[in-house]
Amino acid sequence: MIPYPNSQNKRLFYVVFDQDYKAYQHNKLSYSSNSQKELYIEIENNQASIVVEK
């Protein structure tokens, strides 16, 4: 997690990690992902929110 510079002086952070994710619906695999995940997170009023998810 690193600070992400921006011209609006927002508290933005860049986060990257490897994801191995599986989702099931009615005991059947409905989605899987095994890749690198990138997030841009904004901290505002001590609350984190995902601005962009790749």
Secondary structure, DSSP 4 states (H G I P E B T S, - for coil): -EE---TT--EEEEEEEEEEEEEEETTEEEEEEEEEEEEEEEEETTEEEEEEE-
